[in-house]
Amino acid sequence: MELILVGKHINFAYNQTPILNDINVQFEQGKVHAIIGPSGSGKTTLLSVLSGISKYKEGSIEYKGEELSKLNQSKYRKETGIIFQNFNLITYLSAVQNIVVAMDIGSIKGNKLEKAKALLTQVGIKEEDWYRPAAKLSGGQQQRVAIARALATDSEIIFADEPTGNLDSKTGQEIIRLLCNLASEHNKCVICVTHDMRFRKKADIVYTLSDGTIDT
């Protein structure tokens, strides 16, 4: 078992309202992890805390054995990628351009155009769609581009917030398969928060969150 991210006794409150209570979780390289629970259970907040977007007040999070609060945050964000439910692509840019922009922000060296094309191929975007504006792509295609963008900075951890939430059943199944492949074939640590119970069957590790607490 190769742990890459470990959360211990995490507590988080918003305006003095407790959201997360004594959360203990651990995530492994090359595995798919599903965090499942109803709306309002704290799933997205937990993902936000683990990804470094929100700051936890109590407890600790260790990335590769180092305390997250003491790490260079830009380095951590470069080594992690986030996939959003609503894709968050720049809609007037093409699929290729969205990925190149992510690499520009991440200060990635080398031939960014060729790397973008390779990533789009990896996630199943056909060459004929590489230069179409993101707004002209289907929901499933946009989510695939979002996954490619998350991989563009050589992310070791992929955080996914309801990655199938805006997709039809068939396309959602394809995205689940793609995320599972990233873990099994490319040794990524995939962490999904989701309502989609299909993840329970496909994930290697499942956490169930209820009222801000992990059910054990």
Secondary structure, DSSP 4 states (H G I P E B T S, - for coil): --EEEEEEEEEEEETTEEEEEEEEEEEETT-EEEEE--TTSSHHHHHHHHTTSS--SEEEEEETTEEGGGS-HHHHHHTEEEE-TT----TTSBHHHHHHHHHHHTT--S-HHHHHHHHHHHTT--GGGTTSBGGGS-HHHHHHHHHHHHHTT--SEEEEESTTTTS-HHHHHHHHHHHHHHHHHH--EEEEEES-THHHHH-SEEEEEETTEE--
